[in-house]
Amino acid sequence: MTKKPLNVILTDDDLDDRLFFEEAIEEIEVATKLTTFNHGQHLMDYLHSNEAVLPDLIFLDLNMPIKNGMECLTEIKRTPKLQNIIVAIYSTSSSEADIEETFVNGASIYINKPETFKELKKAIEKVLQINWQYHTSNLKKENFLLRL
């Protein structure tokens, strides 16, 4: 029996970061189907559309034009059909205020964008292999920030 691929969305306004992420996820042994968006409004338009295939996991950048990651996170967690989607914040910000605010608003994990391709691959692989049912039922601020 073949496991169906994880349906993953990455929303990030930086083209280089999206390409880097796509390349890393292709090299990981976990079967995934990746969809990317370049800002939060595109993501939310898609998630609210009738043809949307709801993802298993969203990697969400915080600092984006038009609709930022925090606005998307808040909208996702307030929308009944979307609120159970796992949201991984994927940001260059290491601000305690950002980490705290995303935790309080329902994100499942916070990842500082790694500086090397090897670290990025390791971070993505670790996130894709998390047992989310256990992780989210036992979520505390101490296990919210992904440490490599």
Chimera marker file (.cmm) of the C-alpha trace (Angstrom):
<marker_set name="trace">
<marker id="1" x="0.000" y="0.000" z="0.000" r="1" g="1" b="0" radius="0.5"/>
<marker id="2" x="1.491" y="3.341" z="-1.030" r="1" g="1" b="0" radius="0.5"/>
<marker id="3" x="1.162" y="6.259" z="1.338" r="1" g="1" b="0" radius="0.5"/>
<marker id="4" x="-0.449" y="9.265" z="-0.282" r="1" g="1" b="0" radius="0.5"/>
<marker id="5" x="1.904" y="12.226" z="-0.539" r="1" g="1" b="0" radius="0.5"/>
<marker id="6" x="1.672" y="14.978" z="2.055" r="1" g="1" b="0" radius="0.5"/>
<marker id="7" x="-0.029" y="17.996" z="0.555" r="1" g="1" b="0" radius="0.5"/>
<marker id="8" x="2.238" y="20.911" z="1.492" r="1" g="1" b="0" radius="0.5"/>
<marker id="9" x="1.936" y="24.633" z="0.785" r="1" g="1" b="0" radius="0.5"/>
<marker id="10" x="4.741" y="27.163" z="1.043" r="1" g="1" b="0" radius="0.5"/>
<marker id="11" x="3.814" y="30.858" z="1.080" r="1" g="1" b="0" radius="0.5"/>
<marker id="12" x="6.815" y="33.173" z="0.809" r="1" g="1" b="0" radius="0.5"/>
<marker id="13" x="7.290" y="36.388" z="-1.145" r="1" g="1" b="0" radius="0.5"/>
<marker id="14" x="11.009" y="35.733" z="-1.761" r="1" g="1" b="0" radius="0.5"/>
<marker id="15" x="11.506" y="33.821" z="-5.042" r="1" g="1" b="0" radius="0.5"/>
<marker id="16" x="14.967" y="32.585" z="-4.049" r="1" g="1" b="0" radius="0.5"/>
<marker id="17" x="13.608" y="31.226" z="-0.757" r="1" g="1" b="0" radius="0.5"/>
<marker id="18" x="10.776" y="29.433" z="-2.613" r="1" g="1" b="0" radius="0.5"/>
<marker id="19" x="13.205" y="27.870" z="-5.110" r="1" g="1" b="0" radius="0.5"/>
<marker id="20" x="15.607" y="26.861" z="-2.311" r="1" g="1" b="0" radius="0.5"/>
<marker id="21" x="12.691" y="25.251" z="-0.430" r="1" g="1" b="0" radius="0.5"/>
<marker id="22" x="11.410" y="23.423" z="-3.549" r="1" g="1" b="0" radius="0.5"/>
<marker id="23" x="14.867" y="22.019" z="-4.232" r="1" g="1" b="0" radius="0.5"/>
<marker id="24" x="15.254" y="20.856" z="-0.618" r="1" g="1" b="0" radius="0.5"/>
<marker id="25" x="11.846" y="19.186" z="-0.450" r="1" g="1" b="0" radius="0.5"/>
<marker id="26" x="12.552" y="17.294" z="-3.694" r="1" g="1" b="0" radius="0.5"/>
<marker id="27" x="15.630" y="15.722" z="-2.088" r="1" g="1" b="0" radius="0.5"/>
<marker id="28" x="13.787" y="14.502" z="1.011" r="1" g="1" b="0" radius="0.5"/>
<marker id="29" x="12.572" y="10.912" z="1.203" r="1" g="1" b="0" radius="0.5"/>
<marker id="30" x="9.069" y="11.943" z="2.347" r="1" g="1" b="0" radius="0.5"/>
<marker id="31" x="6.517" y="11.916" z="-0.485" r="1" g="1" b="0" radius="0.5"/>
<marker id="32" x="5.079" y="15.411" z="-0.879" r="1" g="1" b="0" radius="0.5"/>
<marker id="33" x="3.057" y="17.486" z="-3.289" r="1" g="1" b="0" radius="0.5"/>
<marker id="34" x="4.223" y="21.082" z="-2.959" r="1" g="1" b="0" radius="0.5"/>
<marker id="35" x="2.226" y="24.146" z="-3.982" r="1" g="1" b="0" radius="0.5"/>
<marker id="36" x="3.705" y="27.622" z="-3.590" r="1" g="1" b="0" radius="0.5"/>
<marker id="37" x="2.250" y="31.116" z="-3.291" r="1" g="1" b="0" radius="0.5"/>
<marker id="38" x="4.138" y="34.417" z="-3.333" r="1" g="1" b="0" radius="0.5"/>
<marker id="39" x="1.982" y="36.274" z="-0.805" r="1" g="1" b="0" radius="0.5"/>
<marker id="40" x="-0.705" y="35.704" z="1.767" r="1" g="1" b="0" radius="0.5"/>
<marker id="41" x="-3.637" y="36.992" z="-0.259" r="1" g="1" b="0" radius="0.5"/>
<marker id="42" x="-2.980" y="34.383" z="-2.974" r="1" g="1" b="0" radius="0.5"/>
<marker id="43" x="-2.851" y="31.690" z="-0.280" r="1" g="1" b="0" radius="0.5"/>
<marker id="44" x="-6.110" y="32.790" z="1.331" r="1" g="1" b="0" radius="0.5"/>
<marker id="45" x="-7.893" y="33.177" z="-2.032" r="1" g="1" b="0" radius="0.5"/>
<marker id="46" x="-6.878" y="29.610" z="-2.853" r="1" g="1" b="0" radius="0.5"/>
<marker id="47" x="-7.878" y="28.164" z="0.545" r="1" g="1" b="0" radius="0.5"/>
<marker id="48" x="-11.304" y="29.810" z="0.334" r="1" g="1" b="0" radius="0.5"/>
<marker id="49" x="-11.904" y="28.702" z="-3.274" r="1" g="1" b="0" radius="0.5"/>
<marker id="50" x="-14.150" y="25.762" z="-4.136" r="1" g="1" b="0" radius="0.5"/>
<marker id="51" x="-11.364" y="23.968" z="-6.029" r="1" g="1" b="0" radius="0.5"/>
<marker id="52" x="-8.895" y="24.080" z="-3.127" r="1" g="1" b="0" radius="0.5"/>
<marker id="53" x="-7.387" y="20.818" z="-1.969" r="1" g="1" b="0" radius="0.5"/>
<marker id="54" x="-6.772" y="21.574" z="1.674" r="1" g="1" b="0" radius="0.5"/>
<marker id="55" x="-3.151" y="21.005" z="2.634" r="1" g="1" b="0" radius="0.5"/>
<marker id="56" x="-1.834" y="18.806" z="5.406" r="1" g="1" b="0" radius="0.5"/>
<marker id="57" x="0.724" y="21.469" z="6.268" r="1" g="1" b="0" radius="0.5"/>
<marker id="58" x="1.403" y="25.131" z="5.430" r="1" g="1" b="0" radius="0.5"/>
<marker id="59" x="4.853" y="26.704" z="5.706" r="1" g="1" b="0" radius="0.5"/>
<marker id="60" x="4.102" y="30.391" z="6.172" r="1" g="1" b="0" radius="0.5"/>
<marker id="61" x="6.502" y="33.339" z="5.991" r="1" g="1" b="0" radius="0.5"/>
<marker id="62" x="5.622" y="36.232" z="8.304" r="1" g="1" b="0" radius="0.5"/>
<marker id="63" x="6.943" y="39.252" z="6.405" r="1" g="1" b="0" radius="0.5"/>
<marker id="64" x="5.077" y="39.470" z="3.105" r="1" g="1" b="0" radius="0.5"/>
<marker id="65" x="3.345" y="42.258" z="1.191" r="1" g="1" b="0" radius="0.5"/>
<marker id="66" x="-0.427" y="42.493" z="0.644" r="1" g="1" b="0" radius="0.5"/>
<marker id="67" x="-1.373" y="40.037" z="3.427" r="1" g="1" b="0" radius="0.5"/>
<marker id="68" x="1.336" y="39.037" z="5.896" r="1" g="1" b="0" radius="0.5"/>
<marker id="69" x="1.787" y="35.679" z="7.582" r="1" g="1" b="0" radius="0.5"/>
<marker id="70" x="0.270" y="36.762" z="10.885" r="1" g="1" b="0" radius="0.5"/>
<marker id="71" x="-2.916" y="37.913" z="9.125" r="1" g="1" b="0" radius="0.5"/>
<marker id="72" x="-3.077" y="34.581" z="7.267" r="1" g="1" b="0" radius="0.5"/>
<marker id="73" x="-2.501" y="32.559" z="10.443" r="1" g="1" b="0" radius="0.5"/>
<marker id="74" x="-5.268" y="34.435" z="12.261" r="1" g="1" b="0" radius="0.5"/>
<marker id="75" x="-7.688" y="33.960" z="9.350" r="1" g="1" b="0" radius="0.5"/>
<marker id="76" x="-6.848" y="30.248" z="9.005" r="1" g="1" b="0" radius="0.5"/>
<marker id="77" x="-7.393" y="29.561" z="12.702" r="1" g="1" b="0" radius="0.5"/>
<marker id="78" x="-10.692" y="31.509" z="12.745" r="1" g="1" b="0" radius="0.5"/>
<marker id="79" x="-12.135" y="29.705" z="9.705" r="1" g="1" b="0" radius="0.5"/>
<marker id="80" x="-13.848" y="26.423" z="10.664" r="1" g="1" b="0" radius="0.5"/>
<marker id="81" x="-12.917" y="24.505" z="7.473" r="1" g="1" b="0" radius="0.5"/>
<marker id="82" x="-9.249" y="25.600" z="7.787" r="1" g="1" b="0" radius="0.5"/>
<marker id="83" x="-8.595" y="25.699" z="11.533" r="1" g="1" b="0" radius="0.5"/>
<marker id="84" x="-7.183" y="22.148" z="11.788" r="1" g="1" b="0" radius="0.5"/>
<marker id="85" x="-4.485" y="22.692" z="9.156" r="1" g="1" b="0" radius="0.5"/>
<marker id="86" x="-0.989" y="22.476" z="10.625" r="1" g="1" b="0" radius="0.5"/>
<marker id="87" x="0.769" y="25.839" z="10.192" r="1" g="1" b="0" radius="0.5"/>
<marker id="88" x="4.556" y="26.025" z="10.411" r="1" g="1" b="0" radius="0.5"/>
<marker id="89" x="5.828" y="29.589" z="10.639" r="1" g="1" b="0" radius="0.5"/>
<marker id="90" x="8.896" y="29.843" z="8.399" r="1" g="1" b="0" radius="0.5"/>
<marker id="91" x="10.578" y="33.182" z="8.936" r="1" g="1" b="0" radius="0.5"/>
<marker id="92" x="13.861" y="35.072" z="9.156" r="1" g="1" b="0" radius="0.5"/>
<marker id="93" x="12.524" y="36.779" z="12.281" r="1" g="1" b="0" radius="0.5"/>
<marker id="94" x="13.829" y="35.445" z="15.579" r="1" g="1" b="0" radius="0.5"/>
<marker id="95" x="11.950" y="38.090" z="17.536" r="1" g="1" b="0" radius="0.5"/>
<marker id="96" x="10.511" y="36.766" z="20.806" r="1" g="1" b="0" radius="0.5"/>
<marker id="97" x="7.407" y="38.880" z="20.143" r="1" g="1" b="0" radius="0.5"/>
<marker id="98" x="6.833" y="37.175" z="16.755" r="1" g="1" b="0" radius="0.5"/>
<marker id="99" x="7.409" y="33.719" z="18.227" r="1" g="1" b="0" radius="0.5"/>
<marker id="100" x="5.020" y="34.449" z="21.114" r="1" g="1" b="0" radius="0.5"/>
<marker id="101" x="2.331" y="35.972" z="18.879" r="1" g="1" b="0" radius="0.5"/>
<marker id="102" x="2.352" y="33.073" z="16.401" r="1" g="1" b="0" radius="0.5"/>
<marker id="103" x="2.228" y="30.558" z="19.270" r="1" g="1" b="0" radius="0.5"/>
<marker id="104" x="-0.739" y="32.331" z="20.863" r="1" g="1" b="0" radius="0.5"/>
<marker id="105" x="-2.510" y="32.574" z="17.488" r="1" g="1" b="0" radius="0.5"/>
<marker id="106" x="-2.383" y="28.839" z="16.844" r="1" g="1" b="0" radius="0.5"/>
<marker id="107" x="0.713" y="28.034" z="14.776" r="1" g="1" b="0" radius="0.5"/>
<marker id="108" x="2.050" y="24.520" z="15.388" r="1" g="1" b="0" radius="0.5"/>
<marker id="109" x="5.777" y="25.178" z="15.069" r="1" g="1" b="0" radius="0.5"/>
<marker id="110" x="8.164" y="28.067" z="14.442" r="1" g="1" b="0" radius="0.5"/>
<marker id="111" x="11.183" y="27.659" z="12.167" r="1" g="1" b="0" radius="0.5"/>
<marker id="112" x="13.875" y="30.264" z="11.675" r="1" g="1" b="0" radius="0.5"/>
<marker id="113" x="14.893" y="30.101" z="8.024" r="1" g="1" b="0" radius="0.5"/>
<marker id="114" x="18.131" y="28.121" z="7.957" r="1" g="1" b="0" radius="0.5"/>
<marker id="115" x="21.191" y="29.696" z="6.363" r="1" g="1" b="0" radius="0.5"/>
<marker id="116" x="22.465" y="26.640" z="4.488" r="1" g="1" b="0" radius="0.5"/>
<marker id="117" x="20.825" y="24.192" z="2.120" r="1" g="1" b="0" radius="0.5"/>
<marker id="118" x="21.823" y="21.267" z="4.357" r="1" g="1" b="0" radius="0.5"/>
<marker id="119" x="20.151" y="22.882" z="7.402" r="1" g="1" b="0" radius="0.5"/>
<marker id="120" x="17.042" y="23.714" z="5.368" r="1" g="1" b="0" radius="0.5"/>
<marker id="121" x="16.720" y="20.126" z="4.181" r="1" g="1" b="0" radius="0.5"/>
<marker id="122" x="17.149" y="18.862" z="7.754" r="1" g="1" b="0" radius="0.5"/>
<marker id="123" x="14.526" y="21.315" z="9.089" r="1" g="1" b="0" radius="0.5"/>
<marker id="124" x="11.949" y="20.450" z="6.411" r="1" g="1" b="0" radius="0.5"/>
<marker id="125" x="12.512" y="16.727" z="6.861" r="1" g="1" b="0" radius="0.5"/>
<marker id="126" x="12.136" y="17.036" z="10.637" r="1" g="1" b="0" radius="0.5"/>
<marker id="127" x="8.868" y="18.986" z="10.276" r="1" g="1" b="0" radius="0.5"/>
<marker id="128" x="7.443" y="16.552" z="7.701" r="1" g="1" b="0" radius="0.5"/>
<marker id="129" x="8.147" y="13.587" z="9.998" r="1" g="1" b="0" radius="0.5"/>
<marker id="130" x="6.564" y="15.025" z="13.148" r="1" g="1" b="0" radius="0.5"/>
<marker id="131" x="3.631" y="13.096" z="14.566" r="1" g="1" b="0" radius="0.5"/>
<marker id="132" x="1.363" y="16.156" z="14.551" r="1" g="1" b="0" radius="0.5"/>
<marker id="133" x="-1.428" y="14.571" z="16.556" r="1" g="1" b="0" radius="0.5"/>
<marker id="134" x="0.980" y="14.004" z="19.446" r="1" g="1" b="0" radius="0.5"/>
<marker id="135" x="2.948" y="17.237" z="18.911" r="1" g="1" b="0" radius="0.5"/>
<marker id="136" x="-0.101" y="19.511" z="18.926" r="1" g="1" b="0" radius="0.5"/>
<marker id="137" x="-1.784" y="17.759" z="21.845" r="1" g="1" b="0" radius="0.5"/>
<marker id="138" x="1.413" y="18.252" z="23.842" r="1" g="1" b="0" radius="0.5"/>
<marker id="139" x="2.287" y="21.710" z="22.476" r="1" g="1" b="0" radius="0.5"/>
<marker id="140" x="4.122" y="23.979" z="24.864" r="1" g="1" b="0" radius="0.5"/>
<marker id="141" x="6.175" y="27.035" z="24.136" r="1" g="1" b="0" radius="0.5"/>
<marker id="142" x="9.327" y="24.956" z="24.837" r="1" g="1" b="0" radius="0.5"/>
<marker id="143" x="8.673" y="22.584" z="21.893" r="1" g="1" b="0" radius="0.5"/>
<marker id="144" x="7.219" y="25.251" z="19.591" r="1" g="1" b="0" radius="0.5"/>
<marker id="145" x="10.526" y="26.640" z="18.273" r="1" g="1" b="0" radius="0.5"/>
<marker id="146" x="12.266" y="24.077" z="16.035" r="1" g="1" b="0" radius="0.5"/>
<marker id="147" x="15.844" y="23.590" z="17.112" r="1" g="1" b="0" radius="0.5"/>
<marker id="148" x="18.322" y="21.841" z="14.819" r="1" g="1" b="0" radius="0.5"/>
<link id1="1" id2="2" r="1" g="1" b="0" radius="0.2"/>
<link id1="2" id2="3" r="1" g="1" b="0" radius="0.2"/>
<link id1="3" id2="4" r="1" g="1" b="0" radius="0.2"/>
<link id1="4" id2="5" r="1" g="1" b="0" radius="0.2"/>
<link id1="5" id2="6" r="1" g="1" b="0" radius="0.2"/>
<link id1="6" id2="7" r="1" g="1" b="0" radius="0.2"/>
<link id1="7" id2="8" r="1" g="1" b="0" radius="0.2"/>
<link id1="8" id2="9" r="1" g="1" b="0" radius="0.2"/>
<link id1="9" id2="10" r="1" g="1" b="0" radius="0.2"/>
<link id1="10" id2="11" r="1" g="1" b="0" radius="0.2"/>
<link id1="11" id2="12" r="1" g="1" b="0" radius="0.2"/>
<link id1="12" id2="13" r="1" g="1" b="0" radius="0.2"/>
<link id1="13" id2="14" r="1" g="1" b="0" radius="0.2"/>
<link id1="14" id2="15" r="1" g="1" b="0" radius="0.2"/>
<link id1="15" id2="16" r="1" g="1" b="0" radius="0.2"/>
<link id1="16" id2="17" r="1" g="1" b="0" radius="0.2"/>
<link id1="17" id2="18" r="1" g="1" b="0" radius="0.2"/>
<link id1="18" id2="19" r="1" g="1" b="0" radius="0.2"/>
<link id1="19" id2="20" r="1" g="1" b="0" radius="0.2"/>
<link id1="20" id2="21" r="1" g="1" b="0" radius="0.2"/>
<link id1="21" id2="22" r="1" g="1" b="0" radius="0.2"/>
<link id1="22" id2="23" r="1" g="1" b="0" radius="0.2"/>
<link id1="23" id2="24" r="1" g="1" b="0" radius="0.2"/>
<link id1="24" id2="25" r="1" g="1" b="0" radius="0.2"/>
<link id1="25" id2="26" r="1" g="1" b="0" radius="0.2"/>
<link id1="26" id2="27" r="1" g="1" b="0" radius="0.2"/>
<link id1="27" id2="28" r="1" g="1" b="0" radius="0.2"/>
<link id1="28" id2="29" r="1" g="1" b="0" radius="0.2"/>
<link id1="29" id2="30" r="1" g="1" b="0" radius="0.2"/>
<link id1="30" id2="31" r="1" g="1" b="0" radius="0.2"/>
<link id1="31" id2="32" r="1" g="1" b="0" radius="0.2"/>
<link id1="32" id2="33" r="1" g="1" b="0" radius="0.2"/>
<link id1="33" id2="34" r="1" g="1" b="0" radius="0.2"/>
<link id1="34" id2="35" r="1" g="1" b="0" radius="0.2"/>
<link id1="35" id2="36" r="1" g="1" b="0" radius="0.2"/>
<link id1="36" id2="37" r="1" g="1" b="0" radius="0.2"/>
<link id1="37" id2="38" r="1" g="1" b="0" radius="0.2"/>
<link id1="38" id2="39" r="1" g="1" b="0" radius="0.2"/>
<link id1="39" id2="40" r="1" g="1" b="0" radius="0.2"/>
<link id1="40" id2="41" r="1" g="1" b="0" radius="0.2"/>
<link id1="41" id2="42" r="1" g="1" b="0" radius="0.2"/>
<link id1="42" id2="43" r="1" g="1" b="0" radius="0.2"/>
<link id1="43" id2="44" r="1" g="1" b="0" radius="0.2"/>
<link id1="44" id2="45" r="1" g="1" b="0" radius="0.2"/>
<link id1="45" id2="46" r="1" g="1" b="0" radius="0.2"/>
<link id1="46" id2="47" r="1" g="1" b="0" radius="0.2"/>
<link id1="47" id2="48" r="1" g="1" b="0" radius="0.2"/>
<link id1="48" id2="49" r="1" g="1" b="0" radius="0.2"/>
<link id1="49" id2="50" r="1" g="1" b="0" radius="0.2"/>
<link id1="50" id2="51" r="1" g="1" b="0" radius="0.2"/>
<link id1="51" id2="52" r="1" g="1" b="0" radius="0.2"/>
<link id1="52" id2="53" r="1" g="1" b="0" radius="0.2"/>
<link id1="53" id2="54" r="1" g="1" b="0" radius="0.2"/>
<link id1="54" id2="55" r="1" g="1" b="0" radius="0.2"/>
<link id1="55" id2="56" r="1" g="1" b="0" radius="0.2"/>
<link id1="56" id2="57" r="1" g="1" b="0" radius="0.2"/>
<link id1="57" id2="58" r="1" g="1" b="0" radius="0.2"/>
<link id1="58" id2="59" r="1" g="1" b="0" radius="0.2"/>
<link id1="59" id2="60" r="1" g="1" b="0" radius="0.2"/>
<link id1="60" id2="61" r="1" g="1" b="0" radius="0.2"/>
<link id1="61" id2="62" r="1" g="1" b="0" radius="0.2"/>
<link id1="62" id2="63" r="1" g="1" b="0" radius="0.2"/>
<link id1="63" id2="64" r="1" g="1" b="0" radius="0.2"/>
<link id1="64" id2="65" r="1" g="1" b="0" radius="0.2"/>
<link id1="65" id2="66" r="1" g="1" b="0" radius="0.2"/>
<link id1="66" id2="67" r="1" g="1" b="0" radius="0.2"/>
<link id1="67" id2="68" r="1" g="1" b="0" radius="0.2"/>
<link id1="68" id2="69" r="1" g="1" b="0" radius="0.2"/>
<link id1="69" id2="70" r="1" g="1" b="0" radius="0.2"/>
<link id1="70" id2="71" r="1" g="1" b="0" radius="0.2"/>
<link id1="71" id2="72" r="1" g="1" b="0" radius="0.2"/>
<link id1="72" id2="73" r="1" g="1" b="0" radius="0.2"/>
<link id1="73" id2="74" r="1" g="1" b="0" radius="0.2"/>
<link id1="74" id2="75" r="1" g="1" b="0" radius="0.2"/>
<link id1="75" id2="76" r="1" g="1" b="0" radius="0.2"/>
<link id1="76" id2="77" r="1" g="1" b="0" radius="0.2"/>
<link id1="77" id2="78" r="1" g="1" b="0" radius="0.2"/>
<link id1="78" id2="79" r="1" g="1" b="0" radius="0.2"/>
<link id1="79" id2="80" r="1" g="1" b="0" radius="0.2"/>
<link id1="80" id2="81" r="1" g="1" b="0" radius="0.2"/>
<link id1="81" id2="82" r="1" g="1" b="0" radius="0.2"/>
<link id1="82" id2="83" r="1" g="1" b="0" radius="0.2"/>
<link id1="83" id2="84" r="1" g="1" b="0" radius="0.2"/>
<link id1="84" id2="85" r="1" g="1" b="0" radius="0.2"/>
<link id1="85" id2="86" r="1" g="1" b="0" radius="0.2"/>
<link id1="86" id2="87" r="1" g="1" b="0" radius="0.2"/>
<link id1="87" id2="88" r="1" g="1" b="0" radius="0.2"/>
<link id1="88" id2="89" r="1" g="1" b="0" radius="0.2"/>
<link id1="89" id2="90" r="1" g="1" b="0" radius="0.2"/>
<link id1="90" id2="91" r="1" g="1" b="0" radius="0.2"/>
<link id1="91" id2="92" r="1" g="1" b="0" radius="0.2"/>
<link id1="92" id2="93" r="1" g="1" b="0" radius="0.2"/>
<link id1="93" id2="94" r="1" g="1" b="0" radius="0.2"/>
<link id1="94" id2="95" r="1" g="1" b="0" radius="0.2"/>
<link id1="95" id2="96" r="1" g="1" b="0" radius="0.2"/>
<link id1="96" id2="97" r="1" g="1" b="0" radius="0.2"/>
<link id1="97" id2="98" r="1" g="1" b="0" radius="0.2"/>
<link id1="98" id2="99" r="1" g="1" b="0" radius="0.2"/>
<link id1="99" id2="100" r="1" g="1" b="0" radius="0.2"/>
<link id1="100" id2="101" r="1" g="1" b="0" radius="0.2"/>
<link id1="101" id2="102" r="1" g="1" b="0" radius="0.2"/>
<link id1="102" id2="103" r="1" g="1" b="0" radius="0.2"/>
<link id1="103" id2="104" r="1" g="1" b="0" radius="0.2"/>
<link id1="104" id2="105" r="1" g="1" b="0" radius="0.2"/>
<link id1="105" id2="106" r="1" g="1" b="0" radius="0.2"/>
<link id1="106" id2="107" r="1" g="1" b="0" radius="0.2"/>
<link id1="107" id2="108" r="1" g="1" b="0" radius="0.2"/>
<link id1="108" id2="109" r="1" g="1" b="0" radius="0.2"/>
<link id1="109" id2="110" r="1" g="1" b="0" radius="0.2"/>
<link id1="110" id2="111" r="1" g="1" b="0" radius="0.2"/>
<link id1="111" id2="112" r="1" g="1" b="0" radius="0.2"/>
<link id1="112" id2="113" r="1" g="1" b="0" radius="0.2"/>
<link id1="113" id2="114" r="1" g="1" b="0" radius="0.2"/>
<link id1="114" id2="115" r="1" g="1" b="0" radius="0.2"/>
<link id1="115" id2="116" r="1" g="1" b="0" radius="0.2"/>
<link id1="116" id2="117" r="1" g="1" b="0" radius="0.2"/>
<link id1="117" id2="118" r="1" g="1" b="0" radius="0.2"/>
<link id1="118" id2="119" r="1" g="1" b="0" radius="0.2"/>
<link id1="119" id2="120" r="1" g="1" b="0" radius="0.2"/>
<link id1="120" id2="121" r="1" g="1" b="0" radius="0.2"/>
<link id1="121" id2="122" r="1" g="1" b="0" radius="0.2"/>
<link id1="122" id2="123" r="1" g="1" b="0" radius="0.2"/>
<link id1="123" id2="124" r="1" g="1" b="0" radius="0.2"/>
<link id1="124" id2="125" r="1" g="1" b="0" radius="0.2"/>
<link id1="125" id2="126" r="1" g="1" b="0" radius="0.2"/>
<link id1="126" id2="127" r="1" g="1" b="0" radius="0.2"/>
<link id1="127" id2="128" r="1" g="1" b="0" radius="0.2"/>
<link id1="128" id2="129" r="1" g="1" b="0" radius="0.2"/>
<link id1="129" id2="130" r="1" g="1" b="0" radius="0.2"/>
<link id1="130" id2="131" r="1" g="1" b="0" radius="0.2"/>
<link id1="131" id2="132" r="1" g="1" b="0" radius="0.2"/>
<link id1="132" id2="133" r="1" g="1" b="0" radius="0.2"/>
<link id1="133" id2="134" r="1" g="1" b="0" radius="0.2"/>
<link id1="134" id2="135" r="1" g="1" b="0" radius="0.2"/>
<link id1="135" id2="136" r="1" g="1" b="0" radius="0.2"/>
<link id1="136" id2="137" r="1" g="1" b="0" radius="0.2"/>
<link id1="137" id2="138" r="1" g="1" b="0" radius="0.2"/>
<link id1="138" id2="139" r="1" g="1" b="0" radius="0.2"/>
<link id1="139" id2="140" r="1" g="1" b="0" radius="0.2"/>
<link id1="140" id2="141" r="1" g="1" b="0" radius="0.2"/>
<link id1="141" id2="142" r="1" g="1" b="0" radius="0.2"/>
<link id1="142" id2="143" r="1" g="1" b="0" radius="0.2"/>
<link id1="143" id2="144" r="1" g="1" b="0" radius="0.2"/>
<link id1="144" id2="145" r="1" g="1" b="0" radius="0.2"/>
<link id1="145" id2="146" r="1" g="1" b="0" radius="0.2"/>
<link id1="146" id2="147" r="1" g="1" b="0" radius="0.2"/>
<link id1="147" id2="148" r="1" g="1" b="0" radius="0.2"/>
</marker_set>
